[in-house]
Amino acid sequence: MRRVPPAMTRRTRELRNHPTDAEIAIWHKVAYFRPRFTRQLVVERYIVDLACREVRLAVEFDGSQHIDSIRDLARTQRLEALGWTLIQFWNSDVARNPDGVAETILAKVIDLQRPTHPQPLPSREGS
């Protein structure tokens, strides 16, 4: 695995130490669930607000400055090319309904998890 450039490490640390209100609200709701979530994860040249590495789910919380952003589109395409699923929420949505956003994130994790076994054992009822 390649090392993260020092400038990006500093930026990631800065973002972790100064989270947005949306990041704080959702982090408090999903931090204790499994699989685990990570805040401000570096994936190539991008810093993802919230990520679940096990299922490769990236979550972004964005403000109105990101409407129709070409950079966001490029980020989404690159992360998807790397096998990540990206979901994005507006900060205003998180402020209005943090429980709903957290439930949506956790439901997506469940959706992305693979079943425990491709062919479960048959039931032993009636034997």
C-alpha positions as CSV (number, residue, x, y, z in Angstrom):
1,M,0.0,0.0,0.0
2,R,1.3,3.4,-0.9
3,R,2.0,6.0,1.8
4,V,-0.2,8.9,2.1
5,P,1.6,12.2,1.2
6,P,2.4,14.3,4.4
7,A,0.3,17.2,3.1
8,M,-2.7,15.0,2.8
9,T,-2.2,13.5,6.2
10,R,-2.1,17.0,7.7
11,R,-5.3,17.9,5.8
12,T,-7.0,14.8,7.0
13,R,-6.0,15.4,10.6
14,E,-7.3,19.0,10.3
15,L,-10.7,17.8,9.0
16,R,-10.9,15.2,11.8
17,N,-10.2,17.8,14.4
18,H,-12.7,20.3,12.9
19,P,-15.7,18.2,11.7
20,T,-18.8,19.8,10.3
21,D,-22.1,19.7,12.2
22,A,-23.4,17.0,9.7
23,E,-20.4,14.8,10.3
24,I,-20.7,15.1,14.1
25,A,-24.4,14.3,14.0
26,I,-24.0,11.2,11.9
27,W,-20.8,10.0,13.5
28,H,-22.5,9.9,16.9
29,K,-25.2,7.6,15.4
30,V,-23.0,5.1,13.5
31,A,-19.7,5.0,15.4
32,Y,-20.6,2.0,17.5
33,F,-22.1,-0.2,14.8
34,R,-20.3,-3.0,13.1
35,P,-18.8,-3.2,10.6
36,R,-16.8,-0.1,11.8
37,F,-16.8,3.3,10.2
38,T,-13.8,5.6,9.7
39,R,-13.9,9.4,9.6
40,Q,-11.9,11.2,6.9
41,L,-10.4,8.3,5.1
42,V,-7.9,8.9,2.3
43,V,-8.7,7.0,-0.8
44,E,-6.1,7.8,-3.5
45,R,-6.2,11.6,-3.8
46,Y,-9.6,12.0,-2.2
47,I,-10.6,12.4,1.5
48,V,-13.9,10.7,2.2
49,D,-16.0,12.1,5.1
50,L,-17.2,8.8,6.4
51,A,-16.3,5.3,5.2
52,C,-17.0,1.7,6.0
53,R,-13.9,-0.1,4.7
54,E,-15.3,-3.6,5.0
55,V,-18.1,-3.0,2.5
56,R,-16.3,-0.2,0.6
57,L,-19.0,2.4,1.3
58,A,-18.0,6.0,1.1
59,V,-20.3,8.7,2.5
60,E,-20.1,12.4,1.7
61,F,-21.8,15.3,3.5
62,D,-21.9,18.3,1.2
63,G,-23.2,21.9,1.3
64,S,-24.7,23.8,-1.5
65,Q,-21.3,24.8,-3.0
66,H,-21.2,21.2,-4.3
67,I,-24.3,21.4,-6.5
68,D,-23.3,20.4,-10.1
69,S,-19.6,20.1,-9.1
70,I,-17.5,18.6,-11.8
71,R,-14.9,17.7,-9.2
72,D,-17.5,15.7,-7.2
73,L,-18.5,13.9,-10.4
74,A,-14.9,12.9,-11.1
75,R,-14.5,11.8,-7.4
76,T,-17.6,9.6,-7.7
77,Q,-16.4,8.0,-10.9
78,R,-12.9,7.3,-9.6
79,L,-14.2,5.8,-6.3
80,E,-16.6,3.6,-8.2
81,A,-13.8,2.5,-10.5
82,L,-11.9,1.4,-7.4
83,G,-14.9,-0.6,-6.2
84,W,-16.4,1.8,-3.7
85,T,-20.1,2.7,-3.4
86,L,-20.6,6.4,-2.8
87,I,-23.6,8.0,-1.2
88,Q,-24.0,11.7,-0.7
89,F,-26.2,13.7,1.6
90,W,-26.7,17.4,1.8
91,N,-25.9,19.0,5.1
92,S,-29.4,20.4,5.3
93,D,-30.8,16.9,5.0
94,V,-28.7,15.8,7.9
95,A,-29.8,18.8,10.0
96,R,-33.5,18.1,9.3
97,N,-33.4,14.3,9.7
98,P,-30.2,12.9,11.2
99,D,-31.9,9.6,12.3
100,G,-33.2,9.0,8.8
101,V,-29.7,9.7,7.2
102,A,-28.1,7.3,9.7
103,E,-30.7,4.6,9.0
104,T,-30.1,5.0,5.3
105,I,-26.3,4.6,5.7
106,L,-26.7,1.5,7.9
107,A,-29.3,0.0,5.5
108,K,-26.8,0.5,2.7
109,V,-24.1,-1.3,4.7
110,I,-26.4,-4.2,5.2
111,D,-27.3,-4.2,1.5
112,L,-23.6,-4.3,0.6
113,Q,-22.6,-7.0,3.0
114,R,-22.3,-10.4,1.4
115,P,-24.3,-13.3,2.8
116,T,-22.5,-15.5,5.2
117,H,-22.6,-18.5,2.9
118,P,-23.7,-18.8,-0.8
119,Q,-25.6,-22.0,-0.1
120,P,-26.9,-22.2,3.5
121,L,-27.4,-25.6,5.0
122,P,-30.9,-27.0,4.6
123,S,-33.3,-26.8,7.6
124,R,-33.4,-30.0,9.7
125,E,-37.1,-29.7,10.4
126,G,-39.0,-33.0,10.0
127,S,-36.0,-35.2,10.2
